[in-house]
Amino acid sequence: MFQFLPLDPKTIFILYFWGNLFICILIFSYSFSYATVENRKKLRTFGNGKILLTIGWVLIFLRNIIPDFISINAANSIILCGTCCETIAIMSLLKTKCNRRYHLQKGLTIAGILVFNLATLFENTINTRIFIMSMAIFFIYLPPTIGYFREKGTNFFRIFYLLCYVLFEILIFLRAIYSHIDPQQYFFRPSIFDSLYSISLFLLTLIGTVGFLLLVKEKQDSKIKKLLNDKNLFFSLIAHDLKGPLGSSVTLSEILAQKIDTYSHEEIKEITGMLHESNKNIYKLLENLLDWSRVQTGMIEYNPQKVVLNQLIEENIALHKNSALNKNIDLSFESTEIIEAELDKYMIDTVLRNLLTNAIKFTDQQGEIKITMQVINQKVEVSITDNGIGIPDKIKEKLFKITGKVIQKGTENETGNGLGLLLCSEFIKKHQGEIWAESEFRKGSTFKFILPLKG
């Protein structure tokens, strides 16, 4: 009859070492060879976690050879840090992102390290330390497991990946309980349960790593597919939008080239003014197009720094002062406090510039544009309100979407294509913020965006 014999614990630790080393090579090879810039960071975080776990297992293996402080305290602290890195990488693949989740992982890790080291300081038994370590790992892996369980729109593969981590959690929990049911005198103990536990944990770790790589690839393929669809739609919109101003420029330049001798100075001045306006529209369109394409390809990186938001708004007001004066528009800014936030200055500067340009464009002569700013629940809300022509409902629902064509001329027939608002939406998303419009046709509009005060 077949009889399962317990494996030598040190053999299992050697297996863990080589398994984690292989996983590290696999992760970093994929990161350098196939991953996008965005996914490379996730893969490196996951890979760094595996490196820390490998170091931790080696130090534990050297117990009774190196000092206990290194083989017990340092080793287990490193393992908890490794699980933290791994779970942060896993959570980064969730559809809903939240910085508080990452802070929770770090908090659980620090708490686990402190409790474990206090237990060793007060010379608790091996079984107590195993229980503490098992429960610390259990609680560190619990948030991402719950996160995947609550994820909407999951496919079969994500469910399978979730089941792997559910089994992983169950095994860790059973290990904690077993250490009390069957206390052990020595850390390295050959037993059937420990052997089955270690082999199962090792297999789930390998499956989980392959699953993580496949999830990264799935997300990357999904993004590429979306980019291709957006690109096709985008180029069709751009071709249409460029045709108008380019056609006008060609016509006006042709008139000047062929009949300049027959026109008076005032007529030439009028035609060149129209030509200048047409070329300015082309330039602005191409500038937004370039920025949008750079965002989509990851060439514009999110680079946060401490910025006084009041100063940034005042700089943009000064930049648009002449445009507002040309239409006799009163442009004002109100804020009760100086607000400093962690943000990408270039991105938010672009958002403010586009929103102010639109507000002036769609506001009549003698109109009013008011910018306000306030802090709500550790977030800053910026509002740009005008008393202009407003936005019809059929256009409002298409704002901030590439799938919707936005055509609305300004109060003096200024042209627009909605590309600036797409850019605003992309930049606000980079800050984990929100942007939206409140408007009633012929009664003005308010564009609002919210940014977290802490990066």
N, C-alpha and C positions, 0 to 999 in steps of 0.2 A: 504494500500500500504506500502511496505517495505521502511523504511526511515533510512539512516545511520546516527547515532548520533556520534558526536565527543567524543573521549575518553578523560578522565582526563589525562593531560600530566604527572603528577607524577606517575600515574598508568603505563604509558608507560615506564618511567624510571626504575620503579621497575621491569618491564618485561625485560628490557635490562640487568639489574643487574643479575637477576636469569639466564637469557639466557647465558650471558657471563660466569657466574660461572659454569654452566653446561658444556659449551664448554671447559673451562679450565680443568675440571675434565676428560672430554672425551679425550682431547689431551694428557695430562700427563699419563693417564692410558694406552693409546695406545703406548706412547713412552716407558714406562717401561716394557710393556708386550710383544709387537710384533716387535717393530722397530729394525732395525740394528743400529750399531754404527754410521754409516754415516747419516741415516735418523733421528736418535734421536736428533741430533743437530738442524736439520731443524724444527722438531716438538717442541722442547723446545723454539726456537726463536718465532715460531708462538704462542705457549702457553704463553710466556712472554708478547707478544703483547696483547693477550686477557686479561691477568691479569692487564696490564696497562690501557686498555680500561674500565675494570670493576671498577678500582679505580677512573678513571676519571668520570665515570657516577655517582658513589656514591657521589663524591665531588660536582658535579653539582646538584644532588638531594638535597644536604644540603644547597643550596643557600638560603640566608636570615637567616640562622641559624649559619653558620660559617663565618669568615671574607671573604669579596669579593675577596681579593688577592688569597685565597686558592680555593674558589668555582668558580672563573672565570679564573684568570691567570694560576694558578697551574693546575687546572682541565683540561683546554683545551690544555695546553702544554703536559700534561701526555697523553691525547688522541692522539695528533699528534705523540708522541713517540711510542705509541702502534700501530698506523697505519703503522709507519715506520718498526717496527719489523715484523708485519704481512706481509707487501709487500716484505720485504727481504726474508722471508721464502718462499713466493709464487714464487719469481724470482729464488730461488735456485733450483726449480724443472724444470726450462727451460733447454732444451738440450744444448743450447749454454750459457756458463758461461762467465761473464765479471765483473771484480772488479769495473770498472768504473760505472756500473749500481748501485752497492751497494753504492758507493760514491755519486751518483746522488740522491738516496733516502734520504741519510743522509743530503745532502745539501738542498733539498726541505723541509725537516722537520725543519731544523734549520731556514731557511728563513721564513717558516710559523709561527714558534714560535715567532720570532723577530717581524714580521709584526703585529701579533695579540696582542702582549704585548705592542707594541708602540701605537696601536689603543686604548687600554684600558688606557694607560698612558695619552693620549691626550683626554680622555673622549669622544670617539666616541659613536654613538648611538648603541643600541642593534642590529638593522638591519645591520649596517656596520660590526659589529663584527661577526654576523651570516654569512654574505656574505664572509668575509675574511676566516673564519673557514671552510665554505663549499668549497671554491675554493682551500684552502690549502689541504684538504682531496682529492678533485678531482684530483689535480696535483700529489699528492703522489701516488694515485692508477693508474694514467695514464700510467707510464712506464711499469709495469707488464702486464697491459691490452694490450698495444701495442705489448709487447714481445710475449704474447700468440697468438695474432692475426697474427704475422709474423712467428710463429713457423711452420716449415715444418714437414710433416708426422704426422699431428695431427689426432686423431681418433674422433669418435662421442662424446665420453665422454669429451675430452678436449675442443671440440667446445661448448658443453653444459656448461661447467665450464666457458669458455670465455664469453658466453652470459650472465651468472649470473653477472659477473663483469662489462660487458657493461651496463646492466640495473642498476647496482649499481652506476656507473658513471653518468648515465642519471638522476637518482633520486637526487644525490648530486648536480648536476648542476641545476636542476629544483628548488631545495631548495634555492640555492643562488639567482636565479632570482625572486622567489616568495617573498623573504624577501624585495625586492625593489618594487615589484608590490603592495604588501599588507603589508605595514610597521606595526610593532607591538610595543606596548608600554611596555609590560611585556614579560619576557622570557618564562614563562609557560603560553601558550595561547591555550585554547581548540578551535580547528577548524577542519573542515572536512579534509582539505588538510594535516595539520600536523599529523592527526591521520592516514590517508592513507599512508602518507610518512613514518611515524615511523613503522607501521605494515609491510609495504613492505620491508623497510630496514632491519628490524629484521628477516623476513623470508629469505631474500637473504643472510644475514649473516650466518644463520643456514645452508642453502643449500651450501654456499661457504665453510663453515668449513667441512661439510661432504665430499664435493668435494675435498678439500685439502687432507683429510685423504685417500680418494680413489686414488688420484694421487700419494701420497706417497707409497701406497700399490702397485699400478701399476708399479711404478719405481722399487720397491723392488722385485716384482715378475719377472720383466724383467731381472733384474741383476742376480737373482738366476738362471733363465733359461739359461742365457749366461754363468754363472759360471759352470753349469752342463755340457753344451755342450763343453766348453773349457776344463773342467776337463777330459772328456772322450777322447778328442783329445790329450790333453796333456799327459795323461798316456800312450797312444799308442805310442807317440813320445819318451817318456822317456824309455819305455820298449825296444824300438828298439835301442836307443842310449846307454843304459847301457849294452846291450847284447854284444856289441863289446869289450869295455875295460874290462868288467868282464870276458868274455870268454878268453881274452888274459892273464889276471892275473891268472886265473885258470890253463891254459895250462902251463904258465911259472913256476908257483909255483909247478906244478906236475912234470915238468922236473927236477927242482932243488931237489925236495924231493926224486925222484927215481934214478937219475943219477948224483948226486952232486960229488960222488967220482971219476967219470970218466972224469970230466971237469977240465981244467987248471984254474989257478987263473984269467987269462984274460977273459976266457970264462964265468966264474961265474960272474965276474964284469960286463960283457956285458949284461948277462941275468938279473941280479938284477937291472941294469940301465933301461932296458926295462920294468921290473916289476914296478919299481918306477914311471916311466913315465905313465904307464897304471893306477896305483893307484892314481896318481896326477890328471889325467883326470876324474876319477870317483869322487874324492873328489870335484873338481871344479864343476862338473855337479850337484852333490848333494847339494852343497852350493847354487848354483843358483836356483835349484829346491826349496830349503827351503825358500829362499828369495821371490821367485815368489809366492809360496803358501801363505806366510805371508801377502804379498801385497793384494792378492785376497780375503783373509778372514779378512782384515782390522787390522791385528795384528801389522803391521808397520804403525805407525801414522806419519803424516807430522808434523815435529817439526822444524820450521824455526828459524834461529838465524843469527846474523851478522857474515859473514865469508869473509875473504880476499881471493878472488878466485885465485889470483896469487900464494899465498902460498899453496893452495890446489893442484893446478896443479903441482907445483915444488915438493911437497911431493910424488905425483904419478910418476913423472919422476924419482925421486930417487929410488922408489920402483921397477921400471921396468928397471933400468939402467943395471943390470947384464944380463937380458934377451936380451936387445938390443946389449950389447957388445958381447954376444955369437954369434950373426949373423953380427957383425961389422956394426951395424946400427947407423947412426948419429941421435940422438934424441935431438931436440932443441925446445925452447919455446921463443916466441916473443910477447911482449906487450908494448905499449907506455905509459901505466899508471897503477897505482895501483887501482884495482876495488874491491869494497866492495859491497856485495849483501846479501839480506835476503833470505837464502836458508837452506834446510835440509842438513847438512854436510855429514851425512852418505849416503844419497841417491846420491848426486852429486859425492861423492867419489867413489861410486860403478859404476856410469856411466863412469867416467874418467878411472877407472881401467879396465872395460870391453872394452872400445874403444881403449885404448892403447895396451891391450893384443891382440886384433884383428889386430891392425895395425902392430905390430911386427910379428904376426903369418903369415900375408899375404905379408910381405915385404922380398925381396931376400937379400942375403948377400951383404954387402957394400951399402945397401939402405939408404933411408933418410925418417925420420918422423918429421914433423914440426907442432907445436901447436901454434895457434895464437888466440888472443882475442881482441875484439873491442866492443865499445858501440855504438848502433844504436837505436835512438828513445826511450830512457829510457829502453832499453833492452841490455843485454850483449850477444854477439854471440861468441861461442867457436868453433874453427875448428881444426880438427885433420887430417892432410893430409899426405899420404904416396905415394911413387912411386912404389908400389908393383904390384901384378898381377891383381888388379882390380876385379870388380864384373860383371859377365855376366848379361844381361838384364833379363833373365828368373829367376835369383835368386834375383836381385835387387828389383823386384816388390813384393817379398815375405818377405822382411826384415820387422821387427817390427810387424809381424802378426803371431799369433799362428796357423792360418789356412793354413799356407804355410810351407812346410818342406825345410829347408835350409841345403844343404850338399855341402861343399866346403873345401877341405883339404888345409892346409897351404903350404908354400914353401918347408918345410922339413917334409911334411906329417903329420903336426899337425892336430888333429881332432877338430871338432867344430859342434855345433848343433843349433846355433842361439838363444839359450835360454837367453844368456847374453844380446842380443839386445832387446828381449822382456822385460827384466827387466829394461833396460835403458829407453825404451818407457814408461813404467808404472811410473817410477820415475820422468821423465820429465813432464808427464801429471799432476802429483801431484803438480808441480810448475806452472801449467798453461802455460807451455812452449811448444816448438816444437823441434822435432829431425828428421833429414832426412840424406840421403846419396846421394852424387854426385860421379859417377864413370864411367869410360870407361874401358872396358875389356883390360887387359895387359898394361894399362897406369896409374894405381894407383887409389886411392879412397880418398874422403874427407867426413868425417862424421862431421856434424854440429848440434849444439843444441843452442837454444835461451832461455834465462831465463829473466823474468822481474826483474829489479833492486830493485823494491819495492814489498814487500809481500802483 
